[in-house]
Amino acid sequence: MRFRLVCAVVASVLLAGCVADDVGPINAFTPQAGQPSPTYIPDPGDDGSTVVGLAFSGGGTRAAAFSYGVLRALDDIVIDERPRRRTLIDDVRMISGASGGAVAAAYFGYKGKDGYRDFRERFLIQNAEADLREGISPVNLMRAYYGGVNDRSGFAKWLNDYLFDGATFDAFRRPGGPIVWINASDIYNRTPFLFTYDTFAALCSDLDKVRLADAVAASAAVPIVFAPIVVAATSPDCGYQRPQWLSRALADHNAPLRLKAYAAALDAYQNAGPRDYVKLLDGGLTDNIGVTGFALERAAAGTPYGPLSPSAAVRLTTLIFIVADAGSGSDRSWARSLHGPKASELLDVTTSTTLAASVRDEFDALTLAVSQWQGELVRYRCGLPASTVSAYRGSAAGWNCRDVRLVVQHLSFADMDQAMQVKLNAVPTRLRLPVEQVDLTIEAGRKALLVNADIARAIAAIRARAGVAPGAQIAAAQEN
């Protein structure tokens, strides 16, 4: 009896030691509050007539591959040839991602339009699950009980060592780069958590020193499979001052609920109350298609043109915002039977139903917001004096204040033919996929963009304005 008791005590100690993992905070305090977020998205280096925004959904490597296919399609579409050859990839000014989509978004932000093309070789066909703890064992069950089977020594370390090369958010600050929004979920405040300068200023931390790998791992931290990524929030005195948008949102009873909730969360980081840490999990819990960054920037702008600068709003003729949604269907064979779904199927059914409803609501809200924004942009542009138009455009010649088109499109597996959809729906939500499934999903991303009629019409208008022969380059892209 005594021997069994000793063994039980020893086993408990060993298991307790096993769960003391790498779960420390990813941020460090600074004596002075970090810099605020930029007021506007970066101005383009060309004439500014075209702006592309991208939002990449969750869904593991499947989502990253679909997103990569969309990027490659944009890269194939030539929209100008004078004074230099330019494709739609050159006009990506904002990009965001949740979970698997965050890997692709962050890598594009890190490497840029000329360096992202090796993403397939560096991530998509690699084994990002190599360092993960898998399987059912007493130790893993204990880890799950204490918050998650895998800590930062798994996926975050793999990303840091093999994909992001130890880079921090400072790597996004290169000239000509887009603004990048990485989405996680703050499970205490039940709000999205955006890795932005405003967020980390409220935490008295410097975002530039946060590793890209930790942010992406937070965005992809599926509950139980991963322990929450931890951010320290003990409210030191760093001279923090609320940004204007945050004060407005808290004071305005009619402010959008999403904006008010996010503002309240940031305010709570300074007035921490009963907690010292923010715990982050999968961005898909609060926004599975990664549109929060743009939605909040637009809601917080307080101007008819934000998040564009005044000059960018005048030079703009076409804005294309693409949501790449790699959500898949599930086996619904139980619908052909009187009984079912079985208990083993219910978790998948419940999760997919919740996500599908959330995605529809998020996309509809985005479409409505952009439609309203287009009206505000037109009113702003038409109210400007000719001298201001000339200053922003270089000339008022040919100016049409109403000539601005905002196109929002949702790309998904549903854009494929039935046979391809069946294959795509069989691709699991994992961090490691067979090469053939990776290439199938990349091709789906390319095709989904190229067959979209509204995007094609917008591209035709852009090319006509630039004097590019119609159709030739798009046809070439479809053949590649």
N, C-alpha and C positions, 0 to 999 in steps of 0.2 A: 504493500500500500504506500509506504513511504517512498519507495523507488518510483512508483507511478506519479506521485505528487511532485517529486523533484523533476522528473521528465517533463511534466506539464508546465512547471514554472520555467524550465530552460527553454521549452518550445515557445512559450509566450514571449519571453525576452528576445529570442531570436527573431520572431515574427515582428515584434515591435521595432526591432532594429532595422528590419527589412523595409518598413514603411517610412523610415526617416530619410526621405529622398530629397532630390534637388527641386525644391519648391520655393526657393527664396525669391524676393522681389526682383523684377526685371529693371527697375528704375532706381536711381540714387537721387537724394535731395541736393538742391543747389541753394546757396545762400541768397540768391536773388531769383525772382520768378523768371521762368523762361520766356522767350519771345512769343508774341501772339501769332496766331495764324495769319497768313496773308489775307488781305481784304478781297483780292480778286484771284481767279485762276490765272496762270501765267499767260501773258500776251504771246501770240504766235510770232515767229520770226519772219513770216511772209506777209502777204497783203491782208491777212486776217479775215478773208471772206468766208472761209470754211473752218468750222470747229467740230471736232468729233469727241464725244464722251462715251465711255464704255463702263458697263457694270457686269461683273462676272459672278455667277451664282456659286453656291456650295455644291458639293457632290464628289469630294475626293479627287483622285487623279482623273476620273471621268470628266469632271467639271474643268480641270486645268487643261485637259486635251481639247475639249470643245472650245474653250476660250482661245487657246493657241491657234486653232483652225480659223477662228474669226480674225485674229491678228494677221495671219498669213494671207487671208482673203483681202483684207484692207491693204496689205503690202503689195498686192498684185494689181491694184486698180489705179492706173495713172490718171490724174486729174489735171495735170498741167505739164507743159514741156518747155515753157519759157518763163524766166531766164534759165531754169534748170528743170530737170525731170522731177516731178513730185507725185507721190502716191497718197492715198488717204491716211496711211500710217503716219505721215509727216504732220498731220493736223490733229492727232490725238492730244488734247490738252487736259483731259481729266480721265482718270481710270480708277475703278474701285473694285473690291472683291471681298467675298465672304467665303471662309472655309477653303475648299479646294480652289475656288476662283481667286482667292487672295494670293495663292502661290504664283499664279500667272500674272496677276496685276502687279505684285511686288517685284517680280523678276523683270517685267517690262520697265517699270520705273527705275530699277537698279541698272539695267544694261542699256536701256534706250532703244530707239528704233533701229539702230545699226548693229546692236549686239544681242538682241533677244532671241535670234533665230536658232541658237543652239539649245533652246529650252527642251526640246524633245530628247536630245542626247543627255543632257545634264539632269533632267528630272523625270520626264514622262516614261522613259523606258528603264529607269533605274528602280532599285528596290528601296523605297523610302520607309519601308516597314522593317528594315534590317535590324534596327536597334530597339524595336518595340517588344514589350513583354506580351505574349499571347498565351492562350489556353487557360483552362481551369485548373487551378492549384490552390492549396491553402494559402500560400503567400499572396497570390494574385487576388484571391477572395478578400484577404485582409486589406490589401491595397485598395481594392474597390470600396470596401467598407469605409475606409478613411478618406475617400474622395476621388480616387482614380487610379487605374492600374499603372499608367505611364506618366512619368514626370518629365522635366526638361532635359533629362539625359537621353531621352529617346528621339522623338521627331524634331524637337527644337535643335538639338545638337547636330542631328543629321543635316538639317537645312543649313545650319551655320557653317558646317565643315565642307559640305559638298555642293551647295548651291549659291549661297550668299557670301561665301568667302570671308566671314566675320564682319561684313559691312553693317553699319548702323544707318539710321534715318538721314544722317548727313549725306549719304550717297545719293539721295533724291534731289539734292540741291544743285545739280549740275545745270549749266545754261541750256535753255531750250527744252528742259524736261517737263513732263506734265505734272499736275498735282495728283498725288496718289492717296487714296483713302483705303485703309485696312480696317475692316469691320469685325469687332468681337462683340460679346454680350456681357454687360455688367449684371451679374445675377443677384446682387444685393438691391440695386436700384431698379432692376428689371427693365433696363434700357439698353440701346446700342451703346457700344464703347468705340469711339473713333480714335485712332492713333493720329491726333492732330496736335499742333503746338498749343492751341487753346486748352485742350484737355490736359496736357502735361504741365502747362503753366499753373493750372489750378491745383495740380499735385506737387507744386514746387519742385519740378524736375525738368530736365533738359531732354526733349524728344530726340535731339540729334545724337544722343549717346545711347539710345535704346537700340538693341540689335534687331535687324529686320527679321531674323529667324524667330525671335521671341514673339514679335507681333503676329507673324503668320501662324505660328504654332497656337497662339491664343485664339485666332480666328478659326482654327481647325480643331479646337479642343472639344471633341465629342464627349458628352458627359459619361462618366464611369470609365470609358476607354482611356481618357486622359484626366489627370488631376487638373484643377483650375490653374491657370497662369496667374500669378500674384503680382499686384502692383501696390507699393507702399503708399499710404495716404494718412500720415499722422499729423498733418497740418502744422508744419513748422512755420515760423515767421519769416517769410521771404519777400515781403513787400508786394504781394500779389494784388492786382486790381482787376476787377471784373471788366471784360470787354463790353462795349456798348450793346452789342446784340444780346448778351446774356442778361444785362440789367433790363433791357426793353422786354425781353421774353418773360421774365419773372414778374414785371409790373403790369403787363398787358393781359387782362383776363380773356381777351379774344385771340391771343396768340395760338398758333396751331399746337395741339396737344403733344405731338411728337417733339416739337421745339421746346415747349415748356418742360417736358419731362427730362430732356437732355440738359437743359439749362439748370434744372433743379439738381440733377446728378452732379454736374460740375461744381455747383455751389456747395453741395454736400461734401465734396472733397476738401474744401477749405473749412467747413464746419462739420467735422467728421462725426461728432456725436459718439455713438457706442462702438465704432469700428476703427481699426488702424490699417486695414488692408482692403483693397478692391480685388474681387475674385472674378476672373474672366473665363468664359467658356465660348463655345462655337458661335460665330457670328450669325449662323443660320437660325439660331433660337429667336433672334429679334429682327433679322432681315436676311432672308436666304437668297435674294437676288442682288444684294450689294448696292442698293440705291440710296441708302441713308445719307452718305456723304453729300451727294448733290442736293438731295431734298432739304437737308438742314442748311446747307450753304444758301440755297435759294430763299428758304423761309427766314433766315437770319439776316439777309442782305439789307433790308430796309430801304432799298432803292429799286427803281424799275428795271435796272440793267444788271445788278449783281446776280451771280458771282462773276460776270464779265466786268471789265473796266469800262468807263464811259467811252473811251476811244474804240475799244474792241466791239462794243455794242453798235457803234456807228458803222464800223467796217464790215460787220457780219452780214452775210447774205444767206448762209445755210448752216444750221447746226443739226448734226445727226447724233442722236443718243441711242445707243444700242445696248439692250439687256440680253446677255447670252445666258440662257437658262438651261442647264444640263440636267434638270430634274427628269427622272425616268418613270415610266409606268411600272406597274407590278403585275404579278400573275394573279388574275382574277378568276381562276378556274372554279373557285367556290361559288361564283355567281350562277353557275350552271347546275348547282345542286341545291336542294331544299335546305340542307344544313351547312353551317360554316359562316364565316371563316373560323378555322380552328384557333385554339389559343396561341399556337406557334406562329400564326399569321397575323394575329391581331395587332402586335406592336408595329409591324411594317404598315399595315392598313391604317392604323391610327395616325402614325407619323406622316405618312404620305398624304393623307386627307387634310391634316392640319397645315402641312407645308403648301399644298396646292391652293388651299383657300387663302393662305397668307400671301402667296405670290400673286394671285389675282388681285387682291386688295391693294398690294403695294404698287403693282404696275398700273392699275386704274388711277390710283392717287397720283402717281408720277405723271401719267398722261394728262390728267386734269391740271396739275400744277404747271406743266409746260405750256399747255394751251392758254392758260391765264397769263403766263409770262409773255407769250408772244404778243398778246394784246397790249400789255404794259410796255413792251419794247417799242412797238409801233407808235404808241402815244408819245413816248419819250423822244424817239427819233424825229417824229413830225413836229415836235415843239421846239426843236433846236434852231437857232439862227444860222444863216448860211455861213457866217464867219466861223462858227464852231465846227460845222460840218467840214469846211475846208481845212481847218486846223487838224482835225482827226483823220481825214481821208487824203489830204494833200491837194484836194480840189473838190469843188462842189459839182463839177461837170458830170452829168449822167446820174445824179443823185435821185433816188426814189426811196423816200422814207418808209414806204410800205413793203419794199422788196426785201423781206426777211422770212425765211422758211425754217421752222423747227420740226424735225422729224424724229419721232420716238418709235422704236420698233423692238418687239420681243421675238428673239430667235430661240427656237427649241427643237427638240427631236421631232415634234409634230410637223415640222417643215419638210421632213423626209418622206419618201414613199413608204408604203406599208411594210415591205420586206426589210428595208433598212431600219425602220422603227423597231421591229421585232428584235433585230440583232442589238440595237443600241440599248433597248430596255433590259437586255440580259447582261449588260456591263455593270458590275457591282460598284458600290461606293466604298472603294478601298484606296490605299496609297500605293499599291502595287498591282499592275495589270499586265496581262500578256501583250506583247508587241502588236499583235494583230488587232486587239481591242483598242489599243492606244491609237493606231493609225486609222481605224474605222471612225473613231470619235473625232479625231482631227479633221478628217474629210467631211464629217457631218457639220462641223463648225464652218468650214469653208463654203459648203453648199448652202447652208441655211442663210448666209449673207448674200451669196450670189443670186439666189432665186427669189429674194425678197423684192417685190414689185415697187414698194414705196421707196426703198433705198435706191433701187435702180433709177427711178425717176429723178430723185434728188441728185444722183451722180451725173445723170445726163444733163441736168441743168447746170451743174458746176462745170462740166467739161465744155458745154456750149459757150458759157461765159468766158472760158479760158481759150476758146478757139481750137480745142482738141477734136480730132475727127471722131464722130460718134461711133460707139460700139466696139471699135477695134480692140482696145485694151481689155475691156470687160470680157469680150469673147475669148481673148488669149488667157485670161485668168480662169475662165470656166474650163478651158482645155487642160490647164496645168494640174 
